[in-house]
Amino acid sequence: ISLGLIAGCAGATESDPDGRLFEPSADPLADVQQALDRADEGDRLALVVLGANWCHDSRALASRLYSPPLAELIQQHYELVLVDVGFLDKGRDVVQQFGVPQFYATPTVLIIDPSTGALVDNEERHIWANAYSVEMSDSVRYFEKWATNDSAADPAPDSTELQQLYAEIDRFEQQQAERVSAGYAVVGPMLKAYKDGNEPENFDASWNELAAFRMAIPGDIRELRDEAQRRASEGEENIQLEFPEYPLLSWEQG
């Protein structure tokens, strides 16, 4: 996540060995819908990868998806579309259509059942943030897991108590997602300037500050949902969850 990683990340074709495959699109939502349609017709899963050519983790995953032995698995079981997030200013509308308020990592991987539109890897969509360090064998196992199992999204809450708790958690995540979006609006232009050779003052600190915040959110949301489910299943009533408190980011302070 550090500036050193960005430095390793910097138009492309599927044969680009460096994975510079994230191209701007005039209509990424249409691209994703076409992939969903093709997946549905071919009885496959849709695989939507959000990333950027400046991110070496995005490039590493993109390159691996087109390299054997993973490429054969992807071709057989998935309809793949790569979505360019620009300098963190694009892509939110893509994840929102699958019930995700914001992407927290580059790359972010969405595996979707095209017949229902359900996001089946919701818990793990962000885990590819360190894709550069993931072995090919682990990558194959991951995508094989979803391709060969009966994938399903999180079950719907089965009680009014749990429904209310999930709604509270969703509102909390939405609040944090808005903070992440505001942070992208601050750090994204700094990132672009850095990649253009004009490193802004405090860029490294700002990048790492936002990265620590955004990458904490998915795990905390998962813990809240697990706690809510556990306590509701035990018959507890009037459950009060303790939500994490994240410190103000530097650009949020007065």
Residue, then its C-alpha position, 0 to 999 in steps of 0.5 A: i500500500s505504501l508509496g513504494l508499491i505505487a512506484g512499481c505500478a505505472g492502452a494495452t492488449e491481452s498479451d501485455p506481460d506487464g498487465r497494463l490492461f486497464e483501458p478507459s471506457a466510454d461506458p463501463l456500465a455497458d461493458v459490465q452488462q454485456a459481460l453479464d449477458r454473455a456469462d448468462e448465455g454461456d452458463r458462466l460467472a461474470l468476473v469484474v476486476l476494477g483496477a488501474n495501470w498505475c497499480h502493480d497489484s492490479r497489473a499483476l492480477a490482470s497479467r495472471l488472468y491471461s496466463p496459463p494455467l489460470a487463463e484456461l480456468i477463467q476462459q472456461h468458467y468466467e466472462l471477464v471484464l476489466v474496469d479502469v478506476g482512473f486515478l480513483d475517480k471512476g468505478r464507484d457506479v460499477v460496484q454500486q450496482f451490486g450493492v457495494p457502496q465503494f471499492y476499497a482496494t485496487p484491484t477489487v474482484l467481483i464475482i457475480d451470478p449473472s442469473t440473479g445479479a448476486l455478488v457471490d464473493n462479497e466477503e473476499r472482493h477486496i483481498w486482492a489488494n496484495a495481488y502482486s504477492v499471491e502465487m499462481s497456484d493460490s490464484v488458481r485455487y481461489f477462482e476454481k473454488w468459486a467456479t466449481n462450488d455452488s456459489a451463493a451470496d450471504p443469506a438474507p437475514d431470517s429475523t426482524e432483529l437481524q434485518q434491523l442490525y444489518a440495516e444499521i451496519d449498511r448505514f454505517e458502511q455507507q457513511q465510511a464509503e462517503r469518507v473514502s470517496a472524499g479521500y479519493a477526491v483528495v488523493g487521486p489528483m495527488l496520485k496523478a501528479y505523482k505519476d506525471g513526475n510532479e510529486p505533491e508535498n505530503f503525498d506519501a503520508s496522505w496515500n498511506e493514511l487513506a489506505a489504512f482507513r479504507m482497507a480497515i473497513p471491509g474486515d470491520i463490516r464483516e465482524l459486525r455482521d458476524e456478531a449480529q448474526r451470532r447474537a440474533s441466533e442466540g435469541e438476544e433481543n434489543i441488540q446494541l452493536e459497538f461500531p468502530e470509531y475511525p480517527l479523522l483523516s488529515w483533510e477532514q480536520g477543520 
